[in-house]
Each structure stands twice: as structure tokens, then as C-alpha cells.
């Protein structure tokens, strides 16, 4: 099943879309965006994955040090990843439709985050091997 990826090129406020069907598709898009944003010394890029129009989705914050995932269900309940590293008070700015701060403690290694992306692409669920928190504020 193809899932819609929403993203914003560096320096643009115009939303872009691309169909993705595997975690390698998402990894390739993330790599393209990260290169753009790092070359401009900008904030981190973000990607929104949407399976349908219910409002549910998986938000992906991308850095060279790790990714943060925020899962939103159709009732707008959220779960966010929790890494073992990072100061809970520190945050990184990420560009989705607008810039938002994401706590550094939410970032996990990219390979682990890709398992979360794969699970979301497969069935919209949360990967069991990732630590998730309901405290996403």
C-alpha cells in the first residue's frame, strides 16, 4: 500500500507530496531533505506520513544523529518515541508545515526509527521494539 509523504523543501513553505511504500523510500526522502537543510545550515526537516484522510499519521523529525517519531491516531491521541540519550530540556526545531520544537529526548537511532516507519507503513501501528510515550507535550 502506498502512503502519502508530505514534506517541505528547504526554504519553501509550499507543501510537497510523494507516495512511499517502504521504509527505504522514506529513508531516501529523508536523506534528500537532510542534505538540503544541512547545506543551508537550516533547522531539521520533517516528514508527515498519511495512510488516509482521517487525520491519523506518523510525523518524522530527521537529523543526522537520529529520528523522532510522533504517531497520531484518528482520535488525535499521540505517542512519541523516547530515546535513551538526550537532555529532556533540550529541543531541536523541525520544519513541518511550520517550525516546531521537538525534545531531544524523543530522538532514537535512525535504524530503530526505520522499524517504526516500516510498522506504520504496514498497518498503521506502533512498533513494539520502540519505547513510546503518551506524553508528547
RASULLIN-V425479 format. One record per residue. N is the residue number from 1. PHI is phi in degrees with one decimal (none if undefined). PSI is psi in radians with two decimals (999 if undefined). OMEGA is omega in whole degrees, -180 to 180 (NA if undefined). Layout:
BEGIN
n,phi,psi,omega
N,PHI,PSI,OMEGA
N,PHI,PSI,OMEGA
END
This chain:
BEGIN
n,phi,psi,omega
1,none,2.27,177
2,-81.5,2.42,179
3,-115.8,2.51,180
4,-84.1,2.25,174
5,-103.8,2.18,176
6,-105.0,2.37,-179
7,-155.9,2.95,-177
8,-129.9,2.08,176
9,-63.8,2.65,-180
10,-58.0,2.31,178
11,81.1,0.05,-178
12,-121.3,2.51,174
13,-100.7,0.04,-180
14,-84.0,2.16,180
15,-69.2,2.36,176
16,-111.3,2.72,176
17,-133.6,2.64,176
18,-152.9,2.42,174
19,-80.0,2.35,177
20,-127.2,2.52,-180
21,-129.2,-0.01,179
22,-148.7,2.84,178
23,-64.2,-0.50,178
24,-68.5,-0.56,174
25,-62.9,-0.76,-180
26,-67.8,-0.71,179
27,-62.1,-0.71,179
28,-64.8,-0.79,178
29,-61.8,-0.78,179
30,-60.1,-0.70,178
31,-64.0,-0.73,177
32,-60.8,-0.85,-178
33,-65.3,-0.77,-179
34,-60.2,-0.70,178
35,-61.0,-0.77,179
36,-60.5,-0.89,-175
37,-67.5,-0.71,179
38,-67.6,-0.68,180
39,-61.7,-0.56,180
40,-92.9,0.06,-177
41,53.4,0.76,-177
42,-99.1,-3.13,177
43,-70.6,3.12,-177
44,-76.1,2.55,176
45,-82.2,2.70,176
46,-127.1,2.65,178
47,-129.1,2.40,174
48,-109.7,2.19,176
49,-104.1,2.26,-178
50,-129.3,2.18,178
51,-85.1,-0.48,-178
52,-159.4,-2.95,-176
53,-97.3,0.33,-176
54,-75.0,-0.21,-174
55,97.7,-0.22,177
56,-73.6,2.64,178
57,-178.8,3.10,176
58,-125.8,2.05,177
59,-93.7,2.36,-177
60,-123.5,2.07,174
61,-97.9,2.26,-170
62,-116.6,2.16,170
63,-134.5,2.93,178
64,-72.0,-0.29,-180
65,-94.3,-0.18,-179
66,158.0,3.04,-180
67,-122.5,2.61,172
68,-114.8,2.44,179
69,-117.7,2.39,174
70,-127.1,2.00,-178
71,-97.8,2.23,178
72,-119.6,2.20,178
73,-90.3,3.13,-175
74,-67.0,-0.26,175
75,-95.2,0.13,180
76,67.4,0.40,170
77,-77.1,2.45,-177
78,-119.7,2.57,171
79,-131.2,2.38,-180
80,-127.5,2.62,-180
81,-68.7,2.70,176
82,-131.5,2.13,178
83,-93.2,2.92,179
84,-86.3,-0.27,-179
85,-108.0,2.90,174
86,104.9,2.47,177
87,-81.9,2.18,-176
88,-64.1,-0.31,179
89,-87.7,-0.36,-179
90,-81.7,2.58,-180
91,-141.9,2.73,176
92,-118.0,2.48,176
93,-84.0,2.36,-178
94,-127.9,2.42,-180
95,-97.9,1.90,165
96,-106.9,-2.28,177
97,-61.8,-0.57,173
98,-143.1,2.84,-179
99,-68.0,2.37,177
100,-137.1,2.54,177
101,-86.0,2.36,179
102,-122.8,2.17,180
103,-57.3,2.41,180
104,-59.9,-0.51,-179
105,-67.3,-0.25,179
106,-82.9,-0.21,-176
107,-81.7,2.38,178
108,-124.5,2.85,177
109,-56.3,2.52,-177
110,-55.2,-0.75,-178
111,-61.6,-0.62,177
112,-71.1,-0.75,178
113,-60.9,-0.63,179
114,-63.2,-0.52,174
115,-66.4,-0.65,176
116,-66.0,-0.69,177
117,-64.0,-0.77,-180
118,-60.0,-0.77,179
119,-64.0,-0.76,179
120,-61.2,-0.76,179
121,-63.5,-0.62,-178
122,-71.4,-0.82,-174
123,-147.7,0.10,179
124,81.7,0.05,-175
125,-90.6,-3.09,179
126,-99.2,2.30,178
127,-67.6,2.26,-178
128,-65.5,-0.51,-175
129,-80.8,-0.01,179
130,-104.8,2.49,173
131,-82.0,2.14,-179
132,-115.8,2.60,176
133,-127.1,2.55,174
134,-86.0,-0.16,180
135,-90.1,1.54,-176
136,-112.2,0.53,-180
137,-107.7,999,NA
END
